[in-house]
């Protein structure tokens, strides 16, 4: 049986072992990014867990030997389970989500509880459009459960509803922001999410 490795996006925590496989799949807009080595020495000041894991690789991620492009609407068969690709940018320009014909929706980092890395405020419409697209799948497809890349899973439609509402409310809580010097980002929180903008 052939093993398919699909990256939901190009960030280091999702592509770290790509070089151990003959080929991987990723959205066409991020194919070039995984085809090059990536210096992640900036995480040396992160948690011990991250430092220990990536220190073994000298904080350099090797390139993917062969990166194949995915785009909106692509489908592949896992031997009894069909998977469809949805382009859901926002967390990154090439973020994708995957929907199986069994109704399992894998959202990558586009939607999950906890720390949500968002684009700049002027680009919020991009991630809001992606969340809307995923919400529409509950109306137009057989989505049963959501499996995000981080935090708890499976979760239901309420994750997407709360995230959409939370992002649209950021303007109202903008005065509560704090600066994260390590990330160089603004941090805001509500009862469900920690937004990193």
C-alpha positions as CSV (number, residue, x, y, z in Angstrom):
1,X,0.0,0.0,0.0
2,X,1.3,3.4,-0.9
3,X,1.9,5.9,1.9
4,X,0.7,9.5,1.1
5,X,2.2,12.3,3.1
6,X,0.1,15.5,2.9
7,X,1.2,18.7,4.5
8,X,-1.7,21.0,5.6
9,X,0.8,23.9,5.1
10,X,4.5,24.6,5.0
11,X,5.2,25.7,8.7
12,X,8.0,23.9,10.4
13,X,5.8,21.9,12.8
14,X,4.0,20.4,9.8
15,X,6.9,19.7,7.4
16,X,9.6,18.6,9.8
17,X,10.0,15.0,8.6
18,X,9.2,15.5,4.9
19,X,12.8,14.6,4.0
20,X,12.2,11.1,5.3
21,X,9.7,10.3,2.6
22,X,10.2,10.0,-1.2
23,X,7.5,12.4,-1.9
24,X,4.9,14.7,-0.2
25,X,1.9,16.7,-1.2
26,X,1.2,20.3,-0.4
27,X,-0.8,23.2,-1.8
28,X,0.8,24.5,-5.1
29,X,1.5,28.0,-3.5
30,X,3.8,26.4,-0.9
31,X,5.5,23.7,-3.0
32,X,8.7,25.8,-3.5
33,X,8.9,26.5,0.3
34,X,9.2,22.8,1.2
35,X,11.6,22.2,-1.6
36,X,14.3,24.3,0.2
37,X,16.0,23.8,3.5
38,X,14.5,25.8,6.4
39,X,16.6,27.4,9.2
40,X,14.5,27.4,12.3
41,X,17.2,28.5,14.7
42,X,14.8,31.3,15.9
43,X,13.1,28.6,18.0
44,X,16.1,28.1,20.3
45,X,14.4,30.4,22.9
46,X,11.2,28.3,22.8
47,X,10.1,25.5,25.0
48,X,12.5,22.7,26.0
49,X,10.4,20.2,24.1
50,X,10.8,22.1,20.8
51,X,14.5,22.8,21.4
52,X,15.2,19.1,22.2
53,X,13.2,17.9,19.2
54,X,14.6,20.3,16.5
55,X,18.1,20.6,18.1
56,X,18.6,17.0,16.9
57,X,18.3,18.4,13.4
58,X,20.6,21.3,14.1
59,X,17.6,23.6,13.7
60,X,17.7,23.0,9.9
61,X,14.8,21.2,8.2
62,X,16.0,19.4,5.1
63,X,14.1,19.9,1.9
64,X,11.4,17.5,0.6
65,X,12.9,15.2,-2.1
66,X,9.8,15.5,-4.2
67,X,6.9,17.9,-3.6
68,X,3.7,17.4,-5.5
69,X,1.2,20.2,-5.9
70,X,-2.4,20.1,-4.6
71,X,-5.1,22.6,-5.4
72,X,-8.8,23.2,-4.6
73,X,-10.9,20.3,-5.7
74,X,-8.2,17.7,-6.0
75,X,-9.1,14.2,-4.8
76,X,-7.2,11.1,-3.9
77,X,-8.1,7.6,-2.9
78,X,-6.7,6.0,0.3
79,X,-8.1,2.6,-0.6
80,X,-11.7,2.7,0.5
81,X,-11.7,6.3,1.6
82,X,-11.8,9.2,-0.8
83,X,-10.3,12.6,0.2
84,X,-11.1,16.0,-1.3
85,X,-8.8,19.1,-1.0
86,X,-10.1,22.5,0.0
87,X,-7.9,25.5,-0.1
88,X,-8.4,27.4,3.2
89,X,-5.8,30.2,3.4
90,X,-5.5,32.4,6.4
91,X,-3.1,30.7,8.7
92,X,-0.8,30.5,5.7
93,X,-1.3,31.3,2.1
94,X,-1.4,27.7,1.1
95,X,-3.3,26.1,4.0
96,X,-5.5,23.3,3.0
97,X,-8.3,21.3,4.7
98,X,-9.2,17.7,3.8
99,X,-12.7,16.1,3.7
100,X,-13.1,12.4,3.6
101,X,-16.2,10.8,2.1
102,X,-16.8,9.4,5.6
103,X,-17.5,12.9,6.8
104,X,-14.2,13.6,8.6
105,X,-12.9,17.1,8.1
106,X,-9.2,17.7,8.8
107,X,-8.7,21.5,9.2
108,X,-4.9,21.6,9.7
109,X,-4.2,24.9,11.5
110,X,-7.0,26.8,9.8
111,X,-9.3,26.1,12.8
112,X,-8.5,24.7,16.2
113,X,-9.0,25.7,19.9
114,X,-6.2,27.3,21.8
115,X,-3.5,29.5,20.2
116,X,-4.6,30.6,16.7
117,X,-1.9,32.2,14.5
118,X,-3.8,34.7,12.4
119,X,-2.7,37.0,9.5
120,X,-2.5,40.8,9.9
121,X,-5.8,42.4,10.7
122,X,-6.1,43.8,7.1
123,X,-6.2,40.2,5.9
124,X,-8.8,38.8,8.4
125,X,-11.2,38.5,5.5
126,X,-9.1,35.7,4.0
127,X,-9.3,33.4,7.0
128,X,-13.0,34.4,7.6
129,X,-13.7,33.3,4.0
130,X,-12.0,30.0,4.7
131,X,-14.0,29.4,7.9
132,X,-17.2,30.3,6.0
133,X,-16.2,27.7,3.3
134,X,-15.7,25.1,6.0
135,X,-19.1,26.0,7.6
136,X,-20.8,25.5,4.2
137,X,-19.5,22.0,4.1
138,X,-21.7,21.2,7.1
139,X,-24.7,22.3,5.0
140,X,-23.7,20.9,1.7
141,X,-21.7,17.8,2.5
142,X,-21.8,14.9,5.0
143,X,-19.3,16.5,7.6
144,X,-19.6,14.6,10.9
145,X,-16.6,15.7,12.9
146,X,-13.6,18.0,12.7
147,X,-10.1,16.9,13.3
148,X,-7.8,19.9,13.8
149,X,-4.0,19.6,13.9
150,X,-3.7,20.9,17.4
151,X,-5.6,20.7,20.7
152,X,-8.6,18.5,21.2
153,X,-10.4,16.4,18.6
154,X,-12.8,15.4,17.3
155,X,-14.9,18.5,17.7
156,X,-18.0,19.8,16.0
157,X,-19.3,22.7,13.9
158,X,-19.3,24.9,17.0
159,X,-15.5,25.3,16.7
160,X,-15.9,27.0,13.3
161,X,-18.8,29.1,14.6
162,X,-16.9,30.3,17.7
163,X,-13.7,31.0,15.7
164,X,-15.6,33.1,13.1
165,X,-17.4,35.0,15.9
166,X,-14.1,35.5,17.8
167,X,-12.1,36.8,14.9
168,X,-14.9,39.2,13.9
169,X,-14.9,40.4,17.6
170,X,-11.1,41.1,17.7
171,X,-11.7,44.8,16.9
172,X,-13.8,45.1,20.0
173,X,-11.1,43.7,22.3
174,X,-8.1,45.2,20.4
175,X,-7.4,47.5,23.4
176,X,-6.7,44.4,25.6
177,X,-3.8,43.3,23.4
178,X,-0.3,42.6,24.7
179,X,3.0,42.4,22.8
180,X,4.8,39.1,22.5
181,X,8.5,40.1,22.0
182,X,9.6,36.6,20.9
183,X,6.9,36.3,18.2
184,X,6.8,40.0,17.4
185,X,3.0,39.7,17.5
186,X,0.0,41.0,19.3
187,X,-1.7,38.6,21.7
188,X,-5.5,38.8,22.5
189,X,-7.6,36.3,24.3
190,X,-11.3,35.4,24.7
191,X,-12.8,32.4,26.5
192,X,-12.0,30.0,23.6
193,X,-8.9,31.2,21.8
194,X,-5.6,33.0,22.2
195,X,-5.2,35.0,19.0
196,X,-1.7,35.7,17.8
197,X,-1.8,38.6,15.2
